Amino acid sequence: METVPYLLYAAAGGLAGLTAGLFGLGGGVVLVPALLYLFAWQGFPPPYIPVAAVATSLATIMVTAIVSIGAHHRLGSLDWRAASRLFPGIVIGSLFGAWLADQLPGDWLKTVFAVYLLGVAMQMLWRWRPAPAVTQPQPWLLTGVGGAIGTLSAMLGIGGGTLTVPFLVKCAYPMRVAVAVSSACGFPIALAGTIAYGILGWEVADLPSGSAGYVYLPAFFGIIAASMLTAPLGARLAHRLPAETLRQLFAGVLILIGGKVLYGG
């Protein structure tokens, strides 16, 4: 593979890791828009660019989720009971979400992602958090909501933190537990979704060399190599830089990116 595309993928991964460490956001909000433009720049077949961007972003989450799970487990903040109740719905939802993304026209998938980006930006600007409940929910509710989270996450190429954390906080879980459980949920989302995207794209003849189904492996390796280095840096910078100012600036960038994806093609 040429050096320049690999360096660009590494740069996207580095930025994704940095923002994950700074703001606690999954890399998908950065990676999917970056991959949309990089795949187009490399001349990938336009109908497959959105689903390939989502699939490749989702694949990288498998690696970062493992690291995050280990960290939260060592800190004692990971509620495995809550996570295990979410897992079955998440796996089923992720498989369905990947299938649904494969069926949608590429422009529709980009529109759904752009709307999601704008929603994340609004959440960051207004620091919206749901009021916590008094009691925790029944197991069937966790499983059902897990299905919805898995579906949307696999469609969007994200780890689901922006969906899982508010739901768990609303269900009376402490914030640190909600974040830890959300991190654990990122792995089954990514694993099930990546397997589904790999199978769904396996027989697609027009995908570029180096693809495993819809997952573009050169981008996957470039992103992982860089993001694993910059995520700890982002976490350290979060304690030293004016976090609120950075949050507002990043929300503004997300609005611009979401608007470009939505209206700019």
LUMLOTI-195535 format. One record per residue (C-alpha): residue in one letter; x, y, z. Coordinates in steps of 0.25 Angstrom, whole numbers, plus 5000, padded with zeros to 4 digits. Example, Ala and Ser with C-alpha at 12.3 -4.5 7.8 and 13.67 -1.06 7.14 Angstrom:
BEGIN
A504949825031;S505549965029;
***
This chain:
BEGIN
M500050005000;E500550144997;T501150225009;V500250345008;P498850275010;Y499450195022;L499950325028;L498650395027;Y497950275033;A498950285045;A498650435046;A497150405047;G497350295057;G498250385065;L497250495065;A496150395069;G496950345081;L497250485085;T495750525085;A495450395092;G496350425103;L495950575104;F494450565104;G494150415106;L493550405092;G493750275084;G494550295072;G493450275062;V493050425062;V494450455056;L494750325049;V493450315040;P493550455034;A495050445032;L494850305025;L493750355017;Y494650465011;L495950375010;F495150265003;A494550354993;W495950414991;Q496550284988;G495450254978;F494650144985;P493350114978;P492350224983;P491250124987;Y492050054997;I492850165003;P491850195015;V491650055019;A493150025018;A493450145026;V492450105037;A493049955037;T494449995038;S494150095049;L493449985056;A494549885055;T495549985062;I494649985074;M494849845077;V496349875080;T496049995088;A494949935096;I495849825101;V496849925107;S495650005113;I495049885119;G496349845126;A496549985132;H495149995137;H495149855143;R496449885150;L495850005156;G494649925161;S493550015154;L493049905144;D491749845148;W491749715140;R490349685144;A489749805137;A490749785125;S490249635124;R488849675123;L489149775112;F489949685104;P488949585098;G488149705092;I489349775088;V489849655080;I488549635073;G488349785070;S489749795065;L489549685055;F488249745050;G488849885050;A489949835040;W488949765031;L488149895031;A489349985028;D489649895016;Q488249905011;L488150055012;P488550145000;G489950205003;D489350345004;W488250305014;L489350245023;K490150375022;T488950455026;V488650365038;F490150385043;A490150535040;V488850555049;Y489550465060;L490750565059;L489850685061;G489250615073;V490550585080;A490950735077;M489650785084;Q489850695096;M491250745097;L490950885096;W489750885106;R490450775115;W489050695115;R488950585125;P487650515129;A487150515143;P487450385150;A486350295154;V486150245168;T486250095165;Q486950015155;P486149945143;Q485649805141;P486649715133;W485649705121;L485749855119;L487249855119;T487249745109;G486249815100;V486949945101;G488249875098;G487649835085;A487349975081;I488750025085;G489349905077;T488549935065;L488850085064;S490350065068;A490649965057;M489950055047;L490750175051;G492050105053;I492150155068;G492350085081;G491050135087;G491550215099;T490750335095;L489450245095;T489850155107;V490350245117;P489050335118;F488150215118;L488950155130;V488950285137;K487450295135;C487350155141;A488050205154;Y489450145151;P490550245156;M491250315145;R492650245147;V491850105146;A491050155134;V492350195127;A493050055131;V491849975126;S491750055113;S493250025110;A492949875112;C491749885103;G492649945092;F493349805090;P492149725087;I491549835078;A492849835070;L493049685070;A491749655065;G491649775055;T493049745049;I492649595047;A491349635040;Y492049745032;G493149645028;I492149535023;L491149635016;G492349695008;W493049565005;E492449544992;V492449694987;A493349694975;D493649844974;L494249864988;P495749904988;S496949804990;G497249785005;S495749785009;A495149675018;G493749685014;Y493449835016;V494549855026;Y495749925019;L496949855027;P498049965023;A497150075029;F496849985041;F498349955044;G498750105042;I497650155051;I497950055062;A499450075062;A499250225065;S498050235074;M498650135084;L499750245086;T498950365086;A497750325095;P498650325108;L499150465103;G497750515102;A497350465116;R498550545122;L498250665114;A496850665119;H497450695133;R498250815128;L497550885118;P496250975119;A495250855117;E494050935115;T494651025104;L495150905097;R493750835098;Q493050955092;L494150965081;F494050815078;A492450825078;G492650935068;V493550855059;L492450735060;I491350835055;L492250875043;I492550725040;G491150685041;G490650795033;K491650765022;V491350615022;L489850655022;Y489850765011;G491150755005;G491150614999;
***
